Amino acid sequence: METAVAALLAAQHGVGARRQLIHDCGLANDDVNALVRGRRLESIAWGVVAAPGAPRTPEFHAMAAQLRLGEGARIVGPRALSWLGLSDMPRHGPFGVLVPNAGPRKRLQIMGQPIQVFRDPVSDDRTDRVGAFRVPGPGRLMVEMARFVAGDRLRGAIDAGRWASRPTLEYLHGTVAALPENYVPAALMRAVLADTVAFQLESEGERRMRRALGPLADEFLWQHWIAPHLRVDALNPPSSLVLEYAGKRYHSSVVARAADRERDAEIRALALRPVHVTDDHVRRPPAFQRWVRALMAA
């Protein structure tokens, strides 16, 4: 039995529910109490125990909160999105718990760690599993991000999701439409998605580049296909100038630089002039605009 308990706790970041130990591991309630009294288990919340010495990671607290709040509880927030493999999501980011019929409870304490608890107005929403965690489907998980971040950071999360089709913009629009009008995260997400021009671009860096260009932006074709397999960030047809945003994070590795060189060669083969735009350029819009005008006139 204790082997089964150890396996259960190992699969759940060192945490288990009392009901799991009884139903899944074959222990009686008195057996669990004896393990706690003997300090072979630690009681950390009502109905939740942990392996003594288990690392107190955010996943430890998230799993404890999920078990404490019952079968309908699902983890949301930047940390939950990072579990889907979205590269832009910080693994140290915050999380909360979405629960049905949460009543007035807004916070939960797990060993002194405050946990945000959110009421879910939808009773038949999709639930996925990431390891031992329960999370909403990608669309709903992205909508709940509006509780944690806003503006550029929220658009960046949406970009990371749509690059990986987790979720696509179309799916996200459908998810928002299915939620109640007065549901705050949906209303916030609806407002962000209303900026259709912003989402014609692929990243927040490209949006900064467009903003930094000022009136010059209207002289470029954005996200333009120059070949069946090749799309560029911005093209000025009269000058054959192509602007490609080169964020340091995605273009600094040896592999990325090699891919950029191959891409530039393909663009040049079509009689176009690729130029890489960096964060340093767009931080100074007047100088950036003068530089681009000079390139267009060259």
Helices and strands as residue ranges (DSSP letters): H 2-11, E 15-17, H 18-23, H 29-37, E 42-45, E 48-50, H 58-69, E 74-76, H 78-82, E 96-100, E 107-110, E 113-120, E 127-130, E 133-136, H 138-144, G 145-147, H 151-163, H 169-178, H 184-193, G 198-200, H 204-213, G 214-219, E 221-227, E 230-236, E 241-245, H 248-251, H 254-269, E 273-277, H 279-282, H 285-297
